[in-house]
Amino acid sequence: MIELFGIAIHEPDVALTDLALAVESALFAWLLRARGARRTLRTLLVALFVALAASSLLGALFHAFFPAKAAAASGRAMWLLVTGAIGGVAAVLWLLDALLLGGERAVRRALPLAGLYLAGFMAVIAFVDDSYATVIVFYLPPLLLLTGIAAVRVLRERSTTWALVLAGLLLSFAAAAAQFLGVALHPRYFNANAVYHVVQGIALAVLFVGFRRTLP
């Protein structure tokens, strides 16, 4: 814990790296502003980075100001907001998958399904199991599908653009693996969650470059 302007900040390494992810994601969303050609793809990419920014910002607040985590009522309320934002990321990923596989018509068909997916996710988190493992179970399928789509594009098209997207996704998985394995630079001052945020920041930068190159 550190004090900043008289305010106690718990887990500063995790909170500050999460905040950096939020700023990075918000910047990418602004740079991808949904206008011009391929508007649906732009809109979904902006929505993706906005949802990532929201989940990171809420995560930073959760780690910084709720030391009891979800064990306290206020911490549980904040955790529901964090997981809701992550669920939003998953829903956008499903729509992005639909667009890449079936075009804009598929997105329109998938929109209510993505909404139901998010609602189901939040119901499970609120009433059944609010563990991080449950979050991963819901978040992983659309991410795996997007990784598969990118891999097929790379193999079929020999595309350096999609190779960048694939590299960003694989880096994201590497970040999650490092977090799961507890890879830390220091157990107190830079733990596994902070390392995850740093590697994830690199992954998002590579993803941003790749996705931006898909747009005219």
Long-range contacts (C-beta under 8 A, 24 or more apart in sequence): 1-67, 9-64, 9-65, 10-63, 10-64, 10-65, 10-66, 10-67, 11-63, 11-64, 11-191, 11-193, 12-64, 13-189, 13-190, 13-191, 13-193, 13-194, 14-60, 14-63, 14-191, 14-193, 14-194, 14-197, 15-60, 15-61, 15-63, 15-64, 16-60, 17-193, 17-194, 17-197, 17-198, 17-201, 18-56, 18-57, 18-59, 18-60, 18-63, 18-197, 19-56, 19-57, 19-60, 20-197, 20-201, 21-52, 21-53, 21-56, 21-197, 21-200, 21-201, 21-204, 22-53, 22-54, 22-56, 22-57, 22-60, 23-53, 24-201, 24-204, 24-205, 25-49, 25-50, 25-52, 25-53, 25-56, 25-204, 26-50, 26-53, 28-204, 28-208, 29-53, 31-208, 31-212, 32-208, 32-211, 32-212, 32-215, 36-215, 36-216, 37-215, 37-216, 38-214, 38-215, 38-216, 40-99, 40-104, 40-107, 41-99, 41-214, 41-215, 42-215, 44-92, 44-95, 44-96, 44-99, 44-107, 45-96, 45-211, 45-215, 47-92, 47-95, 48-89, 48-92, 48-93, 48-96, 49-204, 49-208, 51-85, 51-88, 51-89, 51-92, 52-89, 52-204, 54-85, 54-88, 55-82, 55-85, 55-86, 55-88, 55-89, 56-197, 58-82, 58-85, 63-193, 70-130, 76-130, 79-130, 80-122, 80-125, 80-126, 80-130, 83-121, 83-122, 83-125, 83-130, 83-135, 84-122, 84-125, 86-135, 86-139, 87-117, 87-118, 87-121, 87-122, 87-125, 87-138, 87-139, 88-118, 89-139, 90-117, 90-118, 90-121, 90-138, 90-139, 90-141, 90-142, 90-143, 91-115, 91-117, 91-118, 93-142, 93-143, 93-145, 93-146, 94-142, 96-142, 96-146, 97-142, 97-145, 97-146, 97-149, 100-146, 100-149, 101-149, 136-176, 143-169, 143-172, 147-173, 161-210, 161-213, 161-214, 162-210, 162-214, 163-210, 164-206, 164-207, 164-209, 164-210, 164-213, 165-207, 165-210, 165-211, 165-214, 166-210, 167-206, 167-210, 168-203, 168-204, 168-205, 168-206, 168-207, 168-208, 168-209, 168-210, 169-203, 169-207, 171-199, 171-200, 171-202, 171-203, 171-206, 172-200, 172-203, 172-204, 172-207, 174-199, 174-203, 175-199, 175-200, 175-203
